[in-house]
Amino acid sequence: MRRTKSTLTTVVFGLAGAAFPERTIAYANRLLLAGYDNPEDLEPSEWYVSLTRWVSLLVAAGALLEFLVDRRDSRAEKRARTDPADDE
């Protein structure tokens, strides 16, 4: 269950990064450029904003795919354990 929560959290953050790439970049700047005098004065290039949006979408899609595969595998394992045909 813990793995599922972290996967779904990754999906949510990926979608948020895709929806709000400028805010994602600003947040990362505050974290990564904490030692600089004026990191808020930095303006990202348009290609960087687009790249952030696409990378965030790929992260969300990958995490969602991992969630779906894990869920399918756990259902198959559950079916295999409860299948009466295997007992014969």
C-alpha positions in Angstrom: 0.0 0.0 0.0 2.9 2.4 0.8 4.3 1.9 -2.7 0.9 2.7 -4.2 0.6 6.0 -2.3 4.1 7.1 -3.4 3.3 6.2 -7.0 0.0 8.2 -6.9 1.8 11.1 -5.2 4.3 11.1 -8.1 1.3 11.2 -10.6 -0.2 14.2 -8.8 3.1 16.1 -8.7 3.8 15.3 -12.3 0.4 16.6 -13.4 0.9 19.7 -11.2 4.2 20.3 -12.8 2.7 19.9 -16.3 -0.2 22.3 -15.4 2.0 24.9 -13.7 5.5 24.7 -15.1 6.4 28.3 -14.2 5.5 27.7 -10.5 7.5 24.4 -10.6 10.5 26.2 -11.9 10.2 29.0 -9.4 9.9 26.5 -6.5 13.0 24.7 -7.8 14.9 28.0 -8.1 14.1 28.8 -4.5 15.5 25.4 -3.4 18.5 25.1 -5.7 19.6 28.8 -5.8 19.2 29.6 -2.1 22.7 31.0 -1.9 22.2 33.5 -4.7 21.3 37.1 -4.0 18.3 37.5 -6.4 17.1 34.1 -7.7 13.6 35.5 -8.1 14.9 37.9 -10.8 15.9 34.9 -13.1 13.5 34.3 -16.0 13.4 30.9 -17.6 13.5 30.6 -21.4 10.3 29.5 -23.1 12.0 26.3 -24.2 12.8 25.5 -20.6 9.2 26.0 -19.5 8.0 23.7 -22.3 10.6 21.1 -21.4 9.5 21.3 -17.8 5.9 20.7 -18.9 6.8 17.7 -21.0 9.1 16.1 -18.5 6.4 16.5 -15.8 3.9 14.8 -18.1 6.3 11.9 -18.8 6.9 11.5 -15.0 3.1 11.4 -14.4 2.5 9.0 -17.3 5.3 6.7 -16.1 4.1 6.6 -12.5 0.5 6.0 -13.7 1.7 3.1 -15.9 3.7 1.7 -13.0 0.6 1.9 -10.8 -1.6 0.1 -13.3 1.0 -2.6 -14.0 1.5 -3.2 -10.2 -2.3 -3.3 -9.7 -2.7 -5.8 -12.6 0.0 -8.0 -11.2 -1.4 -8.0 -7.7 -4.8 -9.0 -9.1 -3.2 -11.9 -11.0 -1.4 -13.1 -7.9 -4.6 -12.9 -5.9 -6.5 -14.9 -8.6 -3.7 -17.5 -8.7 -3.9 -18.0 -4.9 -7.6 -18.4 -4.9 -8.0 -20.5 -8.1 -9.5 -23.9 -7.1 -8.2 -25.5 -10.4 -4.7 -25.2 -9.0 -5.5 -27.4 -6.1 -6.3 -30.5 -8.2 
